[in-house]
């Protein structure tokens, strides 16, 4: 098995895999069990991902696009060198006419703001957000300030590693 793990500052599993697991170590893996899935699949879809948080959004973006739904994927990254799954997203966007892809680079554009976010909401999409806690909180605050229907907002975040005294 090839290991290709990027360490994320808030990613508990990636930190363990990167720092503690060595070649030859045996580990048990289980299938994903998350409940972060497409909802209301007859409506337009907006995917907002930051950093490695785009991982679950790749399949969701492709599935929604394949269904013929209007889809928008906004990938937020520090810079051009930190765009996980860039080729996957480009492939999906080029394959489906209904799939739109936007890249937001913080080193050039700063953080994504309320006004910029509002531009993606005209068709009242179902929204999926995945990324670090700071990104998630800023997106939710922006959506609330726009009086967006929060029943249409779904999210998954990374939980920072906890220190536990034993």
Secondary structure, DSSP 8 states (H G I E B T S, - for coil): --------TT-HHHHHHHHT--TT---------------STTS-EEEEEEGGGGHHHHHHHHHHHHTT--EEEEEEESSTT--TTHHHHHHHHHH-TTEEEEEEEHHHH-S--HHHHHTT-TT--EEEEEE-HHHHHHHHHHHHHTT--GGGEEEEE---------
